[in-house]
């Protein structure tokens, strides 16, 4: 049994309205997952680069030496800082993050 022409006319505008709305909602809810997929891809690529770089003995030793020197410098700063500066860094960090942590 064929549908009447009035029934077809009432459904067309509704379909025209719903399709763009579906597309907009899909794009809205899909965007965070696309961003997450890009970030995971970048992370994976960078992990591969670091793995290849650390496979070279010279780079591995250089990186390890840089980490040890950095740690020793910070330990030296901590050991030789005067009493007048004690707690100054802690207060500076607390002040920096006070607006963020509220």
ZIVEN-V571636 format. One record per helix or strand of 3 or more residues. SS is the DSSP state (H for helix, E for strand). FROM is the first residue (numbers start at 1). TO is the last residue. If there is no record, write none. Layout:
BEGIN
ss=<SS,SS>
from=<FROM,FROM>
to=<TO,TO>
END
This chain:
BEGIN
ss=<H,H,H,H>
from=<5,57,83,88>
to=<54,80,85,98>
END
